[in-house]
Amino acid sequence: MRALIAAAVYRSRATLMAFLFLLLGGVGAYQDIPKEANPDVTIPMMYVSMRLEGISPEDGERLLVRPMEQELRTLEGVKKMTSTASEGYASVMLEFDAGFDPKQALQDVREKVDSARSKLPQEADEPVVNEINVALFPVLSVALSGPLTEAELVMTARRLKDEIEGIPEVLEVDIGGDREDLLEILVDPQVLDGYGIDYTQLFNLVSRNNRLVAAGSLDTGAGRLAIKVPGVIEDLDDVLGLPIKVSGDQVVTFGDVATLRRTFKDPTGFARINGEPGLVLEVSKRAGANIINTIARVKTLLAEAEPLLPPGVEINYIMDQSVQIEDMLSDLLNNVLTAVVLVLILILATMGARSAIMVGLTIPGAFLAGILIIWAIGFTMNIIVLFSLILVAGMLVDGAIVVSELADRHLHEGQSPRQAWLNAAHRMSWPVIASTATTLAVFVPLLFWPGVVGEFMKYLPATVIICLLASLAMALIFLPTMGGLSRRRTRHRVPVTVPGLNQYRSLLSRLLQRPGLTLVGTLVLIGLIYAGYARFNLGVEFFPSIEPDSAQLQVRARGDLSVHEKDAILREVEGRLQGLSEVKALYARSFAMPDNQMGTDVIGVLQFQFTDWYLRRPASAIKDTMLALTGDIPGVVLEFRQQQMGPGAANRWNCKSMAATSAAWRRPPIPCVRRWKRWGALSTSRTTAACPASNGG
């Protein structure tokens, strides 16, 4: 070790050049490293979705779920299989063992789904295999609202979608609330009777067109030609000009007996932003893209396009993950600067200006060297890495302070600066290495933390280990080199009187004289601490509860309600909650049938974007106000949820309370983890453990 330290100290120019390159490389890595909210964690879950319009839950279980289960249950590595059937929809959720190969598993699932397709009803849509990937969750939600017709709003959203997807860092943009286009045909029965045309004939004419029939190829001997019969409809005139009957020299066209108009499919739900009809553009970034730069480019594009939008269109940002990342980066920078300043003050008061400056340089040096390595191995700057950098900030100067203190003592003993720092680094090398190794020993086992949580949390020990190793190099290589270039100090050390130091020395002397009693007392104290924690602890939670930036209110109601009736109920709840000063954006969405993540009795969702936590009341107080404002609405149940941190936090919510507000339907609040008794045959579901096919099901 002395030879390595001496080589660095006596080749100071090369060592300082390497230090400068580390600093510059760290700054460049900090600028270029992809920044995102959550780590890119592979969740060992996939699901197969199947749709057949109009099918009942019981028939869906028999015709859709069971055939699919029979094929999927033979897959290897499946830990649990959960199936759900509801009206017009069925799904099978697969949970794999930890450590599975996602690409191979996805290929195997698709092969089994293709095999099961022949066993499903022909009228059913193609089954879709969906892979759950946290990295593909939306990072930005843009709300478009205003007093426009639905067609104008949809066309505006689609144009913006095409423009945003042209940004290289953007993966895709989904339009929440968009409806599929429909060509509506209006036929007059009296006109059909007048021309002697049957309705079935007209229907077959339309259904057999708009196709491209491939007729193979023709080999003429002088070449090979592909033959096709094109019948693709490109505009309304193509439909209106279709001949449906020929009588002599008279041709009856489609336009003579029917009219066409563009419209949309029947609504399955409605969306509003701050009370105005609206749509939501959900922007997902590509894996590894910088979330801050991606969202900044999207916002720049929207700012440039805003003057070109139809009058009255309002743009609101419901969810923006770049704000959270920027706040975390700002906190990190503030912590680093605070640590440097505090270290400079302490060392300046005890060891002098030169030592304070040199030790202070090791903090940003270790940080930037660590960030450079993190960028080089392919990590992203996510919330766990940022937390780890803040956590390790106080550990980076321990070795540097120890080496600097001994070097300062050698200097006052008359040694030259180079010899003093060389001797200090060599003398304290193994103690510093041992001290760092004890800390690393705590974090190294966390690298092998299994499961999804382990994949999520592995960034913490890896970041801490990298930064501590960088601080070790700073304390034993670069700090002695910089110290060896300083001038000899001529002033004498001034004794520093620390209040309480004489009492500490006296206590320590007495304890050293009674080592056995000291050991027993220490063990008893440790036992009391464990017993006290076991007796008075307040429980364990994975992530602490904090003030949320957003909250969600699920509105529940029972009965055979149409989508318009459900939306009317949601409008009444929404109207009561409009105008709260703590809410800067209110996104309301009603739907005929909720997705699998909600109960079947949920008729709509209100999502609130709160103002900054220090400018408003606590979320619990806001929730109580909302309950008071909606307490007299009959026939509904309100379920409040707030955003929860942790793996997959983008779609995780924590139920805080439930309250029945109907005067005729009174029941006490119940925990959200319990399921209400199904009202009629709304849906069926079951969970089965994966087992070999030989077990017979």
N, C-alpha and C positions, 0 to 999 in steps of 0.2 A: 504493500500500500504506500510506503514511503517513496518508493521509486516512481509510482504513478503521480503522486502529489508533487514530487520534486521536478518531474518532467514538465508538468503544467506550470509550476512556478518559474522555472528557469527559461521556459519558452513562453514568456508572458504575451508577446505579440500574437502568436498563433492562438493562444488560449483566449485572449480578449477578442480576437477576430471571430473565433467560434461562438463566443458569448454574444457578440453583436449579431451574428447570423441567426442564432437562436431567437433573439428578440425580434428581429425583422421577420423571420419565418413565422413566429407566433402571432405577430400582428396580422400578417397576411392570412394565416389560417383562421384567425378570429373573424376576419372579414368574409372569407369564402366558405367556411364550414356551414353545411345546411342547418337551418334553425327550424325547429318544430316544437309543438306542444308536448306530445307524448312520444315515447320511443316506438319504433317500428317493431311491434311484437307480433309474432305468429300465434294466433289463437287457434287451438286444436279443435275447431268446430266448423262444420259445413252443414248446409241444409238444402234439401231438394224441395222445390215448390211446384205444385201442380194445381191447375185451374180447370174447372168445368162449370160453365155458367149455369146457375139454377139448380145444381145438385144439392141434396140435403146433407147434413152432417153424417147421418147414419149411412147413406149410400156412398158418400165420399170415403168413409172409413172402409167400406167393403170393396168398392171398385177402384179406389186410388191408393189408399194407404197400405192395405194388406199386400197387394201385388208388389208394390215398391219395397215393402219391408222384407218380403221373401227373397228378393235379390240382394238387398243391401246387408242383410244379416250375415252373409258369408264373407264379408270384408274382414281382413285381418287388421288388428290394432284398434278396433272400435271399442271404446270403453262403455258408452251408453248410447241408446237410440231412443229418441222421444218423438212421438207422432201426434199430430193435431189435425182435426178435421172440422171445418165450419162450412157455412153455406157458400157453395161455389168455390171453395178453396181447401187445400190440404197440403201439409208439409211434413217432412221427416227430418229431424235434427240429429246429426251425428257428432258425437264427442269422442275424439281420439285420445290415445295414451300420450303422455308427455314425451317429447323427443321424436315425434313422428316426422316423416318427410312430407311436407305439404304438397310438393309437386307430384310425387308419386301417388299420394292419397287422392288428390284431385283427379288424376288420370284414372285411377281405379274406380272412383265413384262415378265418373262419367261413363265408363264402360258398363257398369252395373245398371245405370239408368237407361242406357241404350237398349240393354237386354230386356228391361222391364217395360219398355215402351209398347211392345206388341201386346202386352197383357192389359193395358189400360184402354178405356173406351176410345173409339176413334174420334169422337167429338171433342175430347179433351185437348187442351193446348199442350204444346211440347213441354215436358218437364225441364225445369231450369235448375242447374247446380250453382249454388251461391257460396262463395268462399268469404268468410268473415275476416276482414283485414282492417285493423285500426288505422293504418296509414292512409287508407282510402276514404276515411270519413271526411265530410266537408270541413274545410278550414275557414270558409267565409260564406255567410248567408246574406244575400242581397234581396231586399224586398222592394217590389215595384207596385205602387198603388196610385190611385187617382180616379177621378170621375170619367172614366173611359168605358166604352163598350168592351165586352169580353173579347171579341175578335181583335180589336185594336190593342188591347193589353197583351194578348197572346202573341200577336205578330211582333210587338215590341220586344217581348221577352225572348222570342226565338232569334231575332236579329242580334240581340245582345249576347245570347248564348253562342252563336256562331263566331262573333268577334272575340269573346273571352276565350273560347277554345282554341283560337289561333295563337294565344300566348304559349310559348314552348313549355313553360313550367306547369301549365294547367293540364290535368289529366282529362277531366270531363266536367260538364255542367249539367245538373239535373234541374228541371223546372217543376217545382212543387205547385200543384194546382192546375197544371196543364191538362187539357182534354184532347183526346184523339179526334182528328178531323173526320168528318162524315159527309158523304154526298147523299142528300135526302131527295128521294124521288116521290113526287106527288102525282098520282094518277086519277083521272076523272072517270069513274065507272060508266057514266052515260056516253062519253066519247068512245070508250072501248066498245060498248054495245053498238053504237052507230057504225063503227068500222068492222064489226063482226070479229073482233080480236079477243081471244081468251086471255085472262090475267096470267095464267101459268105460262103461256107462250111468251108474254112480255118478260116475265121473271127469268125464264130460261135464256132469253136473248141477252139480258144484262149479265147474268152469272157466267155465261160461257164466253163472254168477251173480256177485254182487259187482260189478255194472256199472250205470252210469247211461246209459241209451240215450236220446239226444235224437232225438225223432221229428218235429222241425220245429215248425210253428205252424198253428193253425186260425183262419181268418178267418170269423166267424159273421155278418158284416154289422153287428153291434152291438158288435164289438170283436175284438181279435186275442189269442189265447191260445197260449202256448207249451206244447207237449205233450212229455212225457218219461215214460219207463218206468223208474221207480227200482227197482233191485235191490241196493242197497248193503247189505253186511253190516256191522252195527255192533257186535254182540257175539256170544258163542258160542251163545246161544239162537236167534239168527237162522239159524245153520247147522244146529243140531240139529233145528229145526222144519221144515226143507225137506222137502216131500213127494216121495218118489221112486217110489211105486207106489200105485195105487188099485185095490182089489179089492172091488167091491160098495160097501158102506158102510164098509169098512175102509181106512184110510190108513196106509201104512208111511212113517214119517219117517226122516230121516237119523240121528236119535239111536237108532233101533231097531237099526241095523246097524253103527254105528261110534261110536267115542269120540274126543273132541278134547282137546287140551291145548296150552297155550302153551309154547313153547320157543324156542330160537335155532337159527340155521343152524350147520352143522358148523364147528368152530373152524378158523381159518386161522393161529392163533398164540395165545400166552399171554403175559400180562404180570404181573410181580410187583414189588413195592416192598419192599426190605429183607426179602425172603423170603416176604412175604405176598401172596396174590392181590390184584391191584389194577387200577385204571384211571387214566388220566392225562387231565386236562382241560387242553388247550392253548389259551390265551387269546391272541387277536390284537386289537390296538387299531386304531381308525380312523386313517386318515392325518391327521396334524396334531394328534392328541390328545397331551396331556401324559402321558408314560409313567409318571412318578412318581405323579401323581394317579390315573391309571387303575388301576395296580397297588395303590395304597393303598385305593381304593374296593373293589376285588375282595377284598383281605385283610380289610377291615372286614366285608364281607358274609359271608365264610366264618367269621369269628370269631363273628358273631351267629348263624349257622346251625349252628355246631358243637354246641351243647347239644341241638339238635333232631334231630340225626342218629342213626341206629341205634347202640346201644352197641357199642363196639369199633372203630368207624371212625376211622382215623388219617389226618390231613392232613399232607402233606409238600410243601415247595416244592423241586422239582428244579432249576428254572431260573428266575431272577429278574433281569431286566435292569435293574430300577430300582436295585439295589444298586450296580452298576457306575457308573450315571449319578450317583448320590449321592456315590460316592467321588470321581468326577472333579470334581463341583461343589465338594466339600470341598477337593480339591487346588487348584482354581483360587482359591478364597477364601484358602487359606493362602498361595499364591504372591503374590497381590495384597497381602495384609497384610504379608508378609515384605518385598516390594519397597518398600512405603511406609515400613516401619520402617528398612530399610537406607539408603534415600535420606535420610530424616530424620536419621539418625545422621551420615552423611557430610556433608550440607550444614550440619547444626548445628555440626559441628567446623570447617568451613571458611568458612561464610558467615553464620552466626548463626541465631537462632531464627525470626525473621520469614520469611526466605527459605526456611528448611527447611519451615515449615508451608505456605507458599504453593505451593512446588514439589511437596510431598507431596500437596496437594489435586488436582493435575493428573492423578495416576495413577488414582484412582477416577473422576474426572471423565471422562477419556478412555475408561475401561472402560465406564462406564454409558452414555455417549453412543454408543459403538460398539454395545453391546447393544440400545439403542433403535433404531438404524438397522437392525440385523440382524433384529429383530422386525418392523420396518415393511416390509421387503422380502420377508418371508415365509419366512425361514430358520428352521430349528429349532435347538435347542441340542443338537447331537449330538457325538459323540466328536471329530470333526475340528474343529468350531468351538471346543470346549473346549481342544483341543491348541493351536489357533492363538492363543487368548487367553493361554494360558500362555507360548507362544513370544514373543509381542509385548510381554510385561510389561516386559522390560528396555529396549525401544526407546522407551517413551512419555515418558521424562523427559529425553531428550537435548536437545531444543530448549528445554525449560523451564530446564534448568541453564545453558545458554549465555546465554539472555536474562537470567536472574537474576544471573549472575556480572557481566555488563557493567553491569546496573543498579546492582549493589552498588558497583562502581567509580565510577560517576557520582555516587552518593550521597556517597561519601567525597571527591569533588572539589568538593562544595558545592552540587550541583543539588538542586532540590526533588524529593520523591518522585514526583510526577506527571510532571515533566519528565524525571527520570532513567529511569523505566520506559518512557516514550514514546520517548525517544531510543534506549534499548537495544533495544526491540522493533523500531523502524524500522531501526536499524543492522544488526541480525542477522536481519531478516526473510528476505532473499534467501539468505544462507548456510543458514539453517534450512530454507527451502523447498527449496533445492538438495540439501541432505543428505537430506531426506525423499524427494525425487524419485528420488535414486539407489537408495534402498531399494525404492521402488515399482516402479522399472524392472525389478527382479529378479522381482517377483511378478506384474506385469501379464501377461506372456506365459503364465503358468500358468493364467490364466482361459480360455485357448483350448486347453487340453490335451484331445485328442480321446479318444474311446472311453469304455468303462465306467469305467476308472480315472480319466479326466478328470472325468467326472460325479461320481465319488466324492470327488475331491480338490479340486474347484473351491472348496469352502467354505474351504479354507485360505488361498489368496491373497485371496479376497474379504474374509474377516474381517480379515486383516492390513492390507489397504489401507484398510478402513473405520476401524480403530482408529488407524492412523498419521495419517490425515487428521483424526480427532478430536483427536489429540495436537497436531497443528499448530495447530488452532484454540485449544486450551488454552494453548499457549506464546505465541501472538502476539495473542490477543484477551483471554481471561479472566485470564491471569496478570498482564499489565500493568495491567489494571483493578484487580485486588485490590492490587497493589503500589502503585499510585498513591494508594490510600486510607490507606496506612500513614504513620506519623509519621516526621519527619526523624530520622535517626540521628546522635547526637552523639559517640559513642565512636569512636576511631580503630581501624583494622584492625590486628590483631596478626599479624605475619609468622609463617607456619607453616613449619617446617623439615621437609621430607620426606626421609627417608634415601635416598641415591642420586641426588637431584635434580641436585647439582653434577656428578656423573659423566655423567649423561644430557645435560646442557647441553654439556659438553666434547665428548662423542661427536657430538652433533648439529652442533656448530660445525665439527668436522673433516670430517664428511660433506658439509656445504654447501660447503666449500672445494674438494671434488673431486666435482662432480656427475656427470661422465662415468663415473668409476670406480664411484661409488655405483649408477648405473643398470645398468652391466654386472654388478656383484655381485648386484643384485636379480634380474636376469633369470636368472643362473646358479643362484641359490637356488631360484627358481620351477621351473626345469628339473629340479634335483635332487629337489625335492618330488614332481613328476609321475613321474619315473623311479623314485623310491623307492616310491611308492604302487603303480605298475604292477608292481613286482618283489615287494613284500611284502604286497600286500592279501590279505584273506581272503575275497574274493568279494562278491557283491551280493545282497541280499534285499530284497523289497518292504517287509515288516514284520518287525521283529526278533522272535526267539523269546523268549517270556517264560514264567514259571511259569503254567500253565493253572489255571483254576478247576474244570474238569471234564475228563474223559477218556472215551474210548470203547474198548471191547474187542469186536472182531468175532470170533465163533467160527465156524470153518469146518470142515466135514466132508463127506465124499463118500459116495455110495451112495443107493439108492432108499429113503430113510427117510421114515416117516410123520411127521406133525406132532407126535405124541405121543413118538416116538422122538427127534426133534430136541429137544423140550423136556426130555426126560430127560437128554440130554447137557448141555444148557445148565444144568440144575439141578445137575449134578455140578460143573461149573466154578463156578457161582454159590456153591455150598456151601463150596468151598475158599476163596473170597474174602470170605465174610461175616466181619464182626467186625474188620476192619482199622480201627485208630484214626484213620487219616487220612481215612477215607471217612465222610461224614455221611449220605449217601443213595445207595442202589444200586438202579438201575432195570434190570430184566431183561425182555427181550422176545424170544420165539421166534416163528418164522413159517414157514409152509409154502413160501412163495415170496417172496424179498426184492424190494425195489423196484429201479428202474433205477440208483440210485446205488451199489448194492453188487454184488459178484460173485454169480453164481448158486449158488455153493457155501456162501454164508453161511447158517447155520441159526439164528443168534440174535445179539443185541447186548446187552452189559452197559454201562450208562452210569453213571459214578461222579461224584458231586458231592463235591469235596474240601473239607476245612476250609481256613481262611485260610492263605495260603502261609507266613506267619511262625510258624505253630504246627505245622508238619509238615515231613517230609523232602521233598527235591526230587522232582518227578514221575518222574524217571528212576530214582531209588532205589525208589520205590513200584512202578514197572513191573517192576524186577528181582525184587522180592519176590513179585509176582503170578506171574511166570514160574516162580519156584522152587516156589510152592505148587501149581501146576497142571502141573508138568513130567512127571508120571507118568501122566497121563490119555491113554489110547491113542486114536489115530484122529482127533485134532482138530488144527487149526492156529489159533493165536491171533494176531490182528493188532491192535496197539495204535495208537490215534489220539488226538491231542490237538487242542484247539480252536485254530484259526488265525485271526489277525486279518486284516482287509482287507475289500474290497467283498464283500458277501454273506456275512460271517463267521458269520452265524447257522447256516448249513448247511455250512460248510467245515471240513474236518478234515485234519490233516497226519499221514501215516503215519510212525511213528517206527521200528518194527521188526516183523519177522515171525519166528516161531519154530515149527518143526515139533516136536511133542512126542510123536509116536507112535514106539514102539520099532521097529515093523515098517515104518514109512513114514518113513525118514530122508532128508531133503534139506536142503541149506544154505539159510539165509534169503535171500530175494530181494527186490529193491526193489518197493515197493507199486505203482509205476507200470506194472509189467509184468503182463500177464494170464496166468493159468495156462491150460494147454491144457484146452479144454472136455472135460468128462467126458461122453461120449456126445453126444446132440443136445439139450443143455439149453437153449441159446439160440443165435440167430444175429443178427448185426448187421452193418451196413455204413454207410459214410459216403460221400456223394456231394456234389460241388460243384453248386450250382444252375446250370442251363443252360437256354437257350430250348427250347421244345417242338420247334422245327424240327430240333434235333440228333438227334432220334430216340431219346432216352433215355440 
